[in-house]
Amino acid sequence: MSLETWELMSYVVTVVGLPLAIAVFLYEQRKERENEEEEVYQLLSDNYQDFLKVALANPDLRLFSVEGATSLNEDQKERQLIIFVMLTSLFERAYLLLFEDDMSPKQARRWNSWEDYILEWCSQPDFRANLPRLMHGEDPSFVRYVEHLVTANFPDIGQHSAVN
């Protein structure tokens, strides 16, 4: 091969190969990031399933009752609070790992399922009544987010949010 042929091949590699290599690298990076996000979402979902098992193992606390539990003894109140603390911690972790102000449609779909969980639990009177205590010491942006959800979705509370 002549020197001109080598120069032509070098030029082709530079013009075609380098941009192609960069494009493949960026595609692989994006795919890896999506896989990591999916793994985080799946781990959080598994944690929520584990939480539900704990909640189901305590039927006397009536955690899923829309009326709330009445006449709980001190032991039951303590167990209920501990379970609510576990749940709040899980919600905060999901918020910190999944929520962003500017989300892609896939990220928004993942987050919306967690927002649904939060709203479902905030609709439970016992959980909502414990929100001020549960939010103490949590991430400030998470607290603001929950305050917004409660005031926007439960107007019966009025201006005095159950989170404050």
Residue frames relative to the residue before (quaternion, step in Angstrom):
aa qw qx qy qz dx dy dz
M 1.0000 0.0000 0.0000 0.0000 0.00 0.00 0.00
S 0.4240 -0.7115 0.5054 0.2420 3.45 -1.05 0.78
L 0.6820 -0.4798 0.3726 0.4073 3.49 -1.33 0.26
E 0.6311 0.5400 -0.3322 0.4470 3.60 1.03 -0.74
T 0.6335 0.5213 -0.3300 0.4669 3.58 1.03 -0.77
W 0.6490 0.5108 -0.3128 0.4692 3.58 0.96 -0.86
E 0.6475 0.5090 -0.3177 0.4697 3.57 0.98 -0.80
L 0.6428 0.5155 -0.3205 0.4673 3.59 0.98 -0.82
M 0.6632 0.4944 -0.3033 0.4730 3.60 0.93 -0.88
S 0.6278 0.5278 -0.3252 0.4707 3.58 1.03 -0.77
Y 0.6484 0.5150 -0.3084 0.4681 3.55 1.01 -0.85
V 0.6469 0.5164 -0.3168 0.4630 3.61 0.95 -0.89
V 0.6480 0.5088 -0.3194 0.4681 3.59 0.93 -0.88
T 0.6706 0.5005 -0.3020 0.4567 3.57 0.90 -0.88
V 0.7223 0.4504 -0.2514 0.4606 3.59 0.84 -0.96
V 0.7791 0.3193 -0.1640 0.5139 3.60 0.90 -0.88
G 0.7246 0.4928 -0.2602 0.4056 3.57 0.71 -1.07
L 0.6741 0.5059 -0.3061 0.4426 3.58 0.86 -0.90
P 0.6825 0.4464 -0.3164 0.4846 3.65 0.78 -0.83
L 0.6241 0.5315 -0.3397 0.4612 3.59 1.05 -0.71
A 0.6483 0.5088 -0.3144 0.4711 3.60 0.96 -0.83
I 0.6420 0.5097 -0.3190 0.4757 3.60 0.99 -0.79
A 0.6537 0.5119 -0.3116 0.4620 3.59 0.94 -0.90
V 0.6535 0.4962 -0.3135 0.4779 3.60 0.92 -0.85
F 0.6365 0.5290 -0.3254 0.4573 3.60 0.95 -0.83
L 0.6817 0.4831 -0.2891 0.4672 3.60 0.87 -0.94
Y 0.6264 0.5319 -0.3295 0.4649 3.58 1.03 -0.78
E 0.6718 0.4927 -0.2904 0.4708 3.59 0.90 -0.90
Q 0.6275 0.5295 -0.3318 0.4646 3.59 1.03 -0.75
R 0.6660 0.4958 -0.2987 0.4706 3.59 0.92 -0.91
K 0.6460 0.5177 -0.3132 0.4654 3.58 0.98 -0.85
E 0.6489 0.5115 -0.3110 0.4697 3.58 0.99 -0.84
R 0.6423 0.5160 -0.3170 0.4698 3.60 0.99 -0.82
E 0.6461 0.5101 -0.3145 0.4727 3.59 0.99 -0.82
N 0.6448 0.5148 -0.3165 0.4681 3.59 1.00 -0.79
E 0.6443 0.5114 -0.3163 0.4725 3.58 1.01 -0.79
E 0.6480 0.5090 -0.3146 0.4712 3.60 0.97 -0.83
E 0.6494 0.5083 -0.3119 0.4719 3.57 1.00 -0.81
E 0.6391 0.5222 -0.3232 0.4629 3.58 1.02 -0.76
V 0.6356 0.5136 -0.3234 0.4771 3.59 0.98 -0.83
Y 0.6522 0.5118 -0.3145 0.4623 3.58 0.91 -0.91
Q 0.6710 0.4997 -0.3021 0.4569 3.59 0.91 -0.90
L 0.6441 0.5121 -0.3246 0.4663 3.61 0.98 -0.77
L 0.6447 0.5028 -0.3174 0.4804 3.58 1.00 -0.79
S 0.6441 0.5146 -0.3214 0.4658 3.58 0.98 -0.81
D 0.6307 0.5195 -0.3264 0.4751 3.58 1.02 -0.76
N 0.6396 0.5173 -0.3207 0.4695 3.58 1.03 -0.79
Y 0.6418 0.5101 -0.3275 0.4697 3.59 1.02 -0.74
Q 0.6245 0.5243 -0.3368 0.4708 3.59 1.02 -0.74
D 0.6372 0.5112 -0.3204 0.4796 3.59 1.02 -0.77
F 0.6268 0.5281 -0.3349 0.4648 3.56 1.03 -0.77
L 0.6495 0.5248 -0.3228 0.4455 3.58 0.92 -0.88
K 0.6070 0.5441 -0.3506 0.4610 3.58 1.09 -0.64
V 0.6340 0.5091 -0.3217 0.4851 3.57 1.02 -0.79
A 0.6570 0.5083 -0.3135 0.4602 3.59 0.91 -0.88
L 0.6786 0.4880 -0.2906 0.4658 3.58 0.95 -0.85
A 0.6336 0.5337 -0.3243 0.4566 3.58 1.16 -0.54
N 0.7222 0.3658 -0.2215 0.5436 3.60 1.31 -0.09
P 0.0159 0.8537 -0.5204 0.0108 3.61 0.67 1.02
D 0.5856 0.5995 -0.3769 0.3944 3.60 1.13 -0.53
L 0.6363 0.5371 -0.3277 0.4464 3.60 1.21 -0.39
R 0.2640 -0.8070 0.4899 0.1974 3.58 1.31 -0.20
L 0.0932 0.8543 -0.5026 0.0940 3.55 0.94 0.96
F 0.7304 0.4137 -0.2340 0.4904 3.58 1.11 -0.57
S 0.4609 0.6969 -0.4328 0.3386 3.58 1.27 0.11
V 0.4033 -0.7171 0.5139 0.2429 3.56 -0.90 0.92
E 0.6498 0.4955 -0.3212 0.4786 3.60 1.21 -0.37
G 0.4596 -0.6602 0.4656 0.3691 3.56 1.16 -0.49
A 0.5465 -0.6051 0.4682 0.3406 3.52 -1.26 0.35
T 0.1738 -0.7706 0.6043 0.1044 3.55 -1.02 0.79
S 0.8702 0.0917 -0.0989 0.4739 3.49 -1.21 0.70
L 0.1675 0.7638 -0.5944 0.1877 3.55 0.61 1.19
N 0.4102 -0.6748 0.5416 0.2883 3.56 -1.08 0.67
E 0.7328 -0.4402 0.2834 0.4347 3.59 -1.27 0.19
D 0.6370 0.5254 -0.3255 0.4606 3.60 0.98 -0.82
Q 0.6707 0.4903 -0.2954 0.4717 3.58 0.93 -0.87
K 0.6337 0.5233 -0.3328 0.4625 3.58 0.99 -0.79
E 0.6557 0.5080 -0.3091 0.4654 3.57 0.99 -0.82
R 0.6529 0.4971 -0.3131 0.4781 3.60 0.95 -0.84
Q 0.6317 0.5322 -0.3274 0.4588 3.56 1.00 -0.83
L 0.6634 0.5004 -0.3045 0.4656 3.59 0.89 -0.90
I 0.6431 0.5193 -0.3259 0.4589 3.59 0.93 -0.85
I 0.6555 0.4970 -0.3110 0.4760 3.58 0.95 -0.84
F 0.6507 0.5005 -0.3178 0.4744 3.60 0.99 -0.76
V 0.6133 0.5283 -0.3459 0.4745 3.61 1.07 -0.68
M 0.6298 0.5259 -0.3298 0.4669 3.59 0.97 -0.84
L 0.6736 0.5023 -0.2886 0.4589 3.56 0.92 -0.94
T 0.6582 0.5081 -0.3097 0.4612 3.58 0.91 -0.91
S 0.6287 0.5300 -0.3261 0.4663 3.56 1.02 -0.78
L 0.6528 0.5023 -0.3059 0.4775 3.56 0.99 -0.81
F 0.6429 0.5129 -0.3212 0.4696 3.60 0.97 -0.81
E 0.6551 0.5040 -0.3191 0.4637 3.58 0.93 -0.85
R 0.6360 0.5229 -0.3281 0.4631 3.59 0.95 -0.85
A 0.6503 0.5040 -0.3166 0.4720 3.59 0.93 -0.86
Y 0.6371 0.5291 -0.3241 0.4573 3.58 0.97 -0.86
L 0.7075 0.4729 -0.2746 0.4477 3.57 0.79 -1.00
L 0.7341 0.4306 -0.2380 0.4680 3.59 1.03 -0.71
L 0.7976 0.3408 -0.1548 0.4731 3.59 1.02 -0.72
F 0.6905 0.5034 -0.2977 0.4257 3.59 0.99 -0.75
E 0.0708 0.7450 -0.6608 0.0573 3.51 -1.11 0.89
D 0.5759 -0.5924 0.4289 0.3653 3.56 -1.13 0.54
D 0.7799 0.2085 -0.0977 0.5821 3.57 1.03 -0.82
M 0.0500 0.8348 -0.5413 0.0869 3.57 0.06 1.33
S 0.4949 -0.5990 0.5321 0.3364 3.52 -1.25 0.54
P 0.6741 -0.4834 0.3412 0.4422 3.62 -1.16 0.27
K 0.6502 0.5091 -0.3213 0.4636 3.59 0.98 -0.76
Q 0.6516 0.4976 -0.3130 0.4794 3.60 0.97 -0.82
A 0.6477 0.5186 -0.3184 0.4585 3.59 0.97 -0.86
R 0.6343 0.5249 -0.3337 0.4591 3.59 0.98 -0.77
R 0.6436 0.5040 -0.3209 0.4784 3.59 0.98 -0.81
W 0.6875 0.4820 -0.2957 0.4555 3.58 0.83 -0.95
N 0.6265 0.5668 -0.3469 0.4074 3.60 0.93 -0.82
S 0.6161 0.5253 -0.3657 0.4591 3.59 1.04 -0.59
W 0.6585 0.4859 -0.3147 0.4810 3.61 1.03 -0.69
E 0.6132 0.5301 -0.3520 0.4681 3.56 1.03 -0.70
D 0.6194 0.5370 -0.3359 0.4639 3.59 1.04 -0.73
Y 0.6348 0.5170 -0.3279 0.4715 3.60 0.99 -0.81
I 0.6565 0.5116 -0.3129 0.4577 3.57 0.90 -0.95
L 0.6714 0.4918 -0.2987 0.4670 3.58 0.89 -0.91
E 0.6247 0.5420 -0.3408 0.4471 3.57 0.98 -0.79
W 0.7055 0.4440 -0.2695 0.4822 3.57 0.89 -0.90
C 0.6331 0.5205 -0.3424 0.4593 3.60 1.04 -0.65
S 0.6088 0.5417 -0.3594 0.4546 3.58 1.18 -0.36
Q 0.5769 0.5576 -0.3769 0.4628 3.59 1.27 -0.26
P 0.4702 -0.7193 0.4268 0.2818 3.62 -0.58 1.10
D 0.6643 0.5098 -0.3266 0.4384 3.61 0.91 -0.78
F 0.6461 0.5011 -0.3216 0.4775 3.58 1.00 -0.80
R 0.6732 0.5027 -0.2963 0.4542 3.57 0.87 -0.99
A 0.6420 0.5271 -0.3276 0.4501 3.59 1.00 -0.76
N 0.7062 0.4453 -0.2537 0.4885 3.58 1.15 -0.60
L 0.4032 0.7604 -0.4507 0.2366 3.61 1.23 -0.16
P 0.6386 0.5201 -0.3772 0.4236 3.66 0.79 -0.76
R 0.6805 0.4735 -0.2821 0.4828 3.57 0.94 -0.87
L 0.6693 0.5160 -0.2956 0.4455 3.59 1.00 -0.84
M 0.6963 0.4848 -0.2745 0.4526 3.59 1.04 -0.74
H 0.4865 0.6723 -0.4325 0.3526 3.58 1.24 -0.30
G 0.8401 0.1645 -0.1551 0.4930 3.56 -0.76 1.11
E 0.5183 0.6299 -0.4283 0.3887 3.59 1.23 0.02
D 0.7003 -0.4463 0.3476 0.4354 3.54 -1.32 0.26
P 0.5182 -0.6859 0.4103 0.3044 3.62 -0.72 1.03
S 0.6693 0.4806 -0.3252 0.4640 3.61 0.92 -0.75
F 0.6094 0.5291 -0.3477 0.4772 3.60 1.11 -0.60
V 0.6371 0.5236 -0.3242 0.4635 3.58 0.95 -0.86
R 0.6551 0.5025 -0.3115 0.4704 3.61 0.91 -0.90
Y 0.6363 0.5336 -0.3254 0.4522 3.57 1.00 -0.83
V 0.6749 0.4740 -0.2949 0.4825 3.60 0.88 -0.91
E 0.6107 0.5449 -0.3505 0.4553 3.61 0.99 -0.77
H 0.6577 0.5081 -0.3046 0.4653 3.55 0.94 -0.91
L 0.6518 0.5157 -0.3208 0.4542 3.60 0.91 -0.88
V 0.6737 0.5029 -0.3006 0.4504 3.56 0.89 -0.94
T 0.7092 0.4521 -0.2815 0.4619 3.60 0.77 -0.95
A 0.6758 0.4920 -0.3004 0.4593 3.61 1.04 -0.70
N 0.7917 0.3526 -0.1643 0.4711 3.59 1.00 -0.74
F 0.7559 0.2685 -0.1651 0.5738 3.56 1.25 -0.26
P 0.0786 -0.8562 0.5095 0.0338 3.59 0.51 1.19
D 0.5264 0.6416 -0.4137 0.3742 3.61 1.19 -0.33
I 0.5988 0.5483 -0.3585 0.4607 3.56 1.24 -0.36
G 0.3172 -0.7819 0.4825 0.2350 3.56 1.17 -0.55
Q 0.7920 -0.3070 0.2372 0.4714 3.52 -1.24 -0.53
H 0.6610 0.4779 -0.3108 0.4880 3.59 1.18 -0.40
S 0.1973 -0.8275 0.5182 0.0881 3.53 0.26 1.29
A 0.5290 -0.6351 0.4674 0.3137 3.52 -1.11 0.75
V 0.5957 0.5711 -0.3655 0.4306 3.58 1.23 -0.25
N 0.6310 0.5540 -0.3413 0.4224 3.60 1.04 -0.69
